[in-house]
Amino acid sequence: MKKIKLRGSELKRLGYTDSRAISLANQLVSKHFDRESKMEALEKLEKIALNPAGFLKDAIWGDLAQLLVEKPVKARKKNIINPTKLEFEIFGAENIDPEAIAQMEMAMKLPISVKGALMPDAHVGYGLPIGGVLATYNAVIPYGVGMDIGCRMCLSVFPASPEKIDTDREYIKEVLLSETRFGLQEFTDENDHEILERQEFREIKFLKSLHNSFAAQLGTSGHGNHFVDVGYVTIPVFSELIGLQPGAYFAILSHSGSRNFGAQVCQHYTAIAKDKLQLTGEAAKLAWLEMDSQEGQEYWAAMQLAGDYSHANHRIIHRRLAKALGETPLTIIENHHNFAWKETLDTGEELIIHRKGATPARIGDVGIIPGTMASPAFIVAGKGNDAALQSAAHGAGRLMSRNQARKSLSDKKMKEYLHKKGVELIGGDLDEAPAAYKDIHEVMESQKDLVDVLGKFHPKIVRMK
């Protein structure tokens, strides 16, 4: 029988005003009402709400009754994490570190959590694992979004033939060096963009202090796994979603995000959330802000700005490169991760969907899922799989940490491997070696129920910090 799903509004009418009580009530109904009707579940919850003291010793409903009899206090208690976790789907579990699964299990104990899923590229992160997707009720978790807010992929596809890569190779490399900036490098001629005049800088005091670095880093890429690649796209069959005829095309693919701005926003609002909740241990990294609080509204506005900033950075990168190379794109495909969306899933009510290192894969969504510097990136269309919260992987996913890669991998072997694959690397380090990542083809196989593949991007000249 289909599991019963109750709306927050329905529970509020019964007297369940606390988000913890709403979440726990839903969990208990889902677990224990497998044969009864929704009406019977609501009637049971109404009885508990009217007389919680009478259910305090009940083996099933005791914890819920305790929440209802507690007197409201300004400071939340430290033991507000639920003792048991909600179940969640894991895609490609055989290739996921148990520690990443444990992190997701902790997230599923939060009283605000409603539903979750782990993507096949998942690995350990701070708070929510990379590749974790989490739906919450009326709350946003800064570290459920992550430090690099709105980090995204952007692909420009040009009418030129892939032969351009070899015929113009030396000039392409010169252009990559002159028209892109990484790390602490900055542009001096990108200071009149409309995003610099956004009202959030005037309305949110904290953001004012970030405006100078925000402006200075406009159009630049970060370090780590951020890149700008020149390569070619192959399209096997026509799809109206991208509008490209079958064939091979010269292309540029970039990956980066909101730079230091996103990191500062994440840290600032996490500190506020931690102070408000007074959580301890691993749960503290998942501190949240209620959406109807001032801090929650501020974070949400700052997150939107960071996402728009990331978009602006990519468009500047692609505009500069296209102009220098004398090309005009046929199409630009773009998608982001490390973000939160307001969506209505199969629960029937609006939830906050955190996709930390996960790609939106709703029906009609088009995105890019990259592999490594020596393997293809996949142009995909979402299938709207509800078990995955309409999400997919955001890349191959790390197989080993950066420190492990530096200690155990060989620079010589990496270069030999890149040469064998016909890939030329400008910058980069061992921590981004292909061997440090999972096999992207295995990752894609694990999510064939989440996305359809429309085409591939093949990297040939890779620019990193």
Residue pairs with C-beta under 8 A, 6 or more apart in sequence:
1 34
1 35
3 30
3 34
4 29
4 30
4 33
4 36
4 37
4 38
4 41
5 26
5 30
5 346
5 347
5 348
6 25
6 26
6 29
6 38
6 41
6 42
6 45
7 347
7 348
7 349
8 22
8 137
8 138
8 349
9 349
10 42
11 21
11 22
11 25
11 26
11 45
12 22
14 42
14 45
14 46
14 49
15 46
15 49
15 50
15 68
16 22
16 25
16 45
16 49
16 68
18 67
18 72
19 111
19 112
19 137
19 138
19 139
19 290
20 67
20 80
20 82
20 111
20 112
21 64
21 67
21 68
22 137
23 82
23 110
23 111
23 112
23 113
23 114
23 137
24 63
24 64
24 67
24 82
24 111
25 45
25 64
26 114
27 82
27 84
27 86
28 60
28 61
28 64
29 41
29 45
32 60
33 40
33 41
33 44
48 55
48 61
48 64
48 65
48 68
49 68
52 64
52 65
52 66
52 68
52 69
53 65
53 69
54 65
55 61
55 62
55 64
55 65
56 62
56 65
56 66
56 69
58 65
63 83
75 278
76 276
76 277
76 278
77 278
78 278
78 279
78 280
80 111
80 277
80 279
81 106
81 109
81 110
81 111
81 279
81 283
82 109
82 110
82 111
83 109
84 109
85 105
85 106
85 108
85 109
86 108
86 109
86 113
86 114
86 115
86 116
87 108
88 104
88 108
88 115
88 116
88 117
88 118
89 116
89 117
89 118
89 387
89 388
90 96
90 101
90 104
90 117
90 118
90 122
91 117
91 118
91 119
91 120
91 388
91 393
91 446
91 447
91 450
92 119
92 120
92 121
92 122
92 442
92 443
92 446
92 447
93 101
93 118
95 120
95 397
95 438
95 442
95 443
95 446
96 118
96 120
96 122
96 123
96 131
97 122
97 123
97 124
99 124
100 118
100 122
100 123
100 124
100 125
100 129
100 130
100 131
100 132
101 118
101 122
101 129
103 124
103 125
103 127
103 128
103 129
103 132
103 282
104 116
104 118
104 122
104 128
104 129
104 132
106 282
106 283
106 286
107 113
107 116
107 127
107 128
107 132
107 134
107 144
107 286
108 116
108 134
109 283
110 136
110 283
110 286
110 288
112 136
112 137
112 138
112 139
112 288
113 134
113 135
113 136
114 135
114 136
114 137
114 347
114 351
115 134
115 135
115 345
115 347
115 351
115 389
116 132
116 133
116 134
116 135
116 389
117 132
117 133
117 387
117 388
117 389
117 391
118 129
118 131
118 132
118 133
119 131
119 132
119 133
119 357
119 358
119 388
119 391
119 392
119 393
119 394
119 397
119 447
120 131
120 393
120 397
120 442
120 443
120 446
120 447
121 130
121 131
121 357
121 393
121 394
121 395
121 396
121 397
121 438
121 443
122 129
122 130
122 131
122 132
122 357
122 397
123 129
123 130
123 131
123 397
123 398
124 130
124 401
125 132
125 146
125 356
125 357
126 143
126 146
126 147
126 285
127 141
127 143
127 144
127 285
127 286
128 134
128 141
128 143
128 144
128 146
128 286
128 354
128 356
129 356
129 357
130 146
130 356
130 357
130 397
130 398
131 356
131 357
131 358
131 393
131 394
131 397
132 144
132 354
132 356
132 357
132 358
133 353
133 354
133 355
133 356
133 358
133 388
133 389
133 391
134 141
134 144
134 353
134 354
134 356
135 345
135 347
135 351
135 352
135 353
135 354
135 389
136 144
136 288
136 351
136 352
136 354
137 351
137 352
138 290
138 291
138 292
138 352
139 288
139 289
139 290
139 291
139 296
139 352
140 288
140 289
140 291
140 296
140 299
140 300
140 303
140 340
140 352
140 354
141 273
141 286
141 287
141 288
141 289
141 340
141 354
142 265
142 266
142 269
142 270
142 273
142 287
142 289
142 299
143 266
143 270
143 285
143 286
143 287
143 356
144 286
144 288
144 340
144 354
144 356
145 266
145 303
145 338
145 339
145 340
145 354
145 356
146 266
146 338
146 356
146 357
147 262
147 263
147 266
147 267
147 338
148 222
148 257
148 258
148 259
148 262
148 263
148 338
149 257
149 258
149 261
149 262
149 265
149 266
149 303
149 306
149 307
149 310
149 338
149 339
150 257
150 258
150 262
150 303
150 306
150 307
150 308
150 309
150 310
150 311
150 336
150 338
150 339
151 255
151 256
151 257
151 258
151 262
151 310
151 336
151 337
151 338
152 255
152 256
152 257
152 310
152 311
152 314
152 334
152 335
152 336
152 337
153 253
153 254
153 255
153 333
153 334
153 335
153 336
153 367
153 368
153 369
153 370
153 377
154 253
154 254
154 255
154 314
154 315
154 317
154 318
154 332
154 333
154 334
154 368
155 233
155 251
155 252
155 253
155 254
155 332
155 333
155 334
155 368
155 377
155 379
155 457
156 251
156 252
156 253
156 318
156 321
156 322
156 329
156 331
156 332
157 233
157 244
157 249
157 250
157 251
157 329
157 330
157 331
157 332
157 333
158 249
158 250
158 251
158 252
158 322
158 327
158 328
158 329
158 330
159 249
159 250
159 327
159 328
159 330
160 249
160 250
160 327
161 248
161 249
161 250
162 231
162 232
162 248
162 249
162 250
164 172
164 250
165 172
165 230
165 231
165 232
165 250
165 460
165 461
168 325
169 424
169 461
172 230
172 325
172 461
173 424
173 426
173 461
175 321
175 324
175 325
176 228
176 230
176 321
176 426
176 461
176 463
177 426
177 463
178 324
179 317
179 320
179 321
179 324
180 220
180 221
180 228
180 317
180 320
180 321
180 463
181 187
181 219
181 220
181 221
182 220
182 221
182 222
182 223
182 226
182 427
182 463
182 464
182 465
183 220
183 222
183 223
183 465
185 220
186 216
186 217
186 220
187 218
187 219
187 220
187 316
190 218
190 219
190 316
191 215
191 218
193 218
193 312
193 316
195 218
195 305
195 308
195 309
195 312
196 211
196 214
196 215
196 218
198 305
198 308
200 207
200 301
200 302
200 305
201 207
201 208
201 211
202 208
203 301
204 298
204 301
204 302
206 268
206 298
206 302
207 265
207 302
207 305
210 260
210 261
210 264
210 265
213 259
213 260
213 261
214 259
214 261
214 309
217 259
217 260
217 261
217 313
218 309
218 312
218 313
218 316
219 312
219 313
219 316
219 317
219 320
220 256
220 259
220 313
221 227
221 228
221 254
221 255
221 256
221 313
221 317
221 465
222 256
222 257
222 259
222 465
223 465
224 402
224 431
224 432
224 465
225 255
225 395
225 432
226 255
226 256
226 257
226 464
226 465
227 253
227 254
227 255
227 256
227 373
227 462
227 463
227 464
228 252
228 253
228 254
228 317
228 321
228 463
229 252
229 253
229 254
229 373
229 457
229 459
229 460
229 461
229 462
229 463
230 251
230 252
230 459
230 460
230 461
230 463
231 251
231 252
231 253
231 457
231 458
231 459
231 460
231 461
232 248
232 249
232 250
232 251
232 457
232 458
232 460
233 244
233 248
233 249
233 251
233 379
233 455
233 456
233 457
233 458
234 247
234 248
234 455
234 456
234 458
235 242
235 244
235 245
235 246
235 247
235 248
235 249
235 454
235 455
236 246
236 455
237 246
238 244
238 245
238 246
239 381
239 454
241 364
241 366
241 381
241 454
242 331
242 333
242 366
242 379
242 454
242 455
243 330
243 331
244 330
244 331
244 455
249 330
250 327
251 457
252 318
252 321
252 322
253 368
253 370
253 377
253 457
253 459
254 314
254 317
254 318
255 370
256 310
256 313
256 314
256 317
257 306
257 310
257 313
257 336
257 338
258 265
258 306
258 307
258 309
258 310
258 313
259 309
259 313
261 306
261 309
262 306
262 309
262 310
262 338
265 299
265 302
265 303
265 306
269 289
269 295
269 298
269 299
269 302
270 285
270 287
272 289
272 295
273 287
273 288
273 289
273 295
274 284
274 287
276 287
276 289
276 295
277 284
277 287
277 288
279 286
279 287
289 295
289 296
289 299
290 296
291 297
291 300
291 352
300 340
303 339
303 340
307 336
307 339
310 336
311 334
311 336
314 334
318 329
318 332
322 328
322 329
333 366
333 367
333 368
333 379
335 359
335 360
335 365
335 366
335 367
335 368
336 360
337 355
337 356
337 357
337 358
337 359
337 360
337 394
338 355
338 356
338 357
339 354
339 355
340 352
340 353
340 354
340 355
341 352
341 353
341 355
341 360
342 350
342 351
342 352
342 353
343 350
343 351
343 353
343 390
344 350
344 351
345 351
345 353
345 386
345 389
345 390
346 386
353 389
353 391
355 389
355 391
355 394
357 394
357 395
358 391
358 392
358 393
358 394
359 365
359 367
359 369
359 380
359 391
359 392
359 393
359 394
359 451
360 367
360 382
360 390
360 391
361 367
361 380
361 382
361 383
361 384
361 385
361 388
361 390
361 391
361 392
361 450
361 451
362 382
362 384
362 390
363 382
363 383
363 384
363 390
364 381
364 382
365 381
365 382
365 390
366 379
366 380
366 381
366 382
366 454
367 379
367 380
367 382
367 392
368 377
368 378
368 379
368 380
368 457
369 377
369 378
369 380
369 392
369 393
369 394
369 395
369 440
369 443
369 444
369 451
370 377
370 378
370 395
370 396
370 440
370 457
371 377
371 378
371 395
371 396
371 437
371 440
371 441
372 396
372 432
372 434
372 437
372 440
373 418
373 423
373 425
373 428
373 432
373 434
373 459
373 462
373 464
374 417
374 418
374 421
374 423
374 434
374 459
375 396
375 421
375 434
375 439
375 440
375 441
376 440
376 456
376 457
376 458
376 459
377 456
377 457
377 459
378 440
378 444
378 451
378 453
378 455
378 456
378 457
379 453
379 454
379 455
379 456
379 457
380 392
380 451
380 452
380 453
380 454
381 451
381 452
381 454
382 390
382 392
382 450
382 451
383 449
383 450
383 451
383 452
384 390
385 449
385 450
388 447
388 449
388 450
391 450
392 447
392 450
392 451
393 443
393 444
393 447
395 437
395 440
395 443
396 437
396 438
396 439
396 440
396 443
397 437
397 438
397 443
398 436
398 437
398 438
399 435
399 436
399 437
399 438
400 408
400 436
402 431
402 436
403 431
404 436
405 430
405 431
405 432
405 433
405 435
405 436
406 429
406 430
406 431
409 430
409 433
409 435
409 436
411 430
413 435
414 430
414 433
414 434
414 435
415 425
417 434
417 435
418 424
418 425
418 434
422 460
423 459
423 460
423 461
423 462
424 460
424 461
424 462
425 462
425 464
426 461
426 462
426 463
426 464
427 463
427 464
427 465
428 462
428 464
428 465
429 464
430 436
432 464
444 453
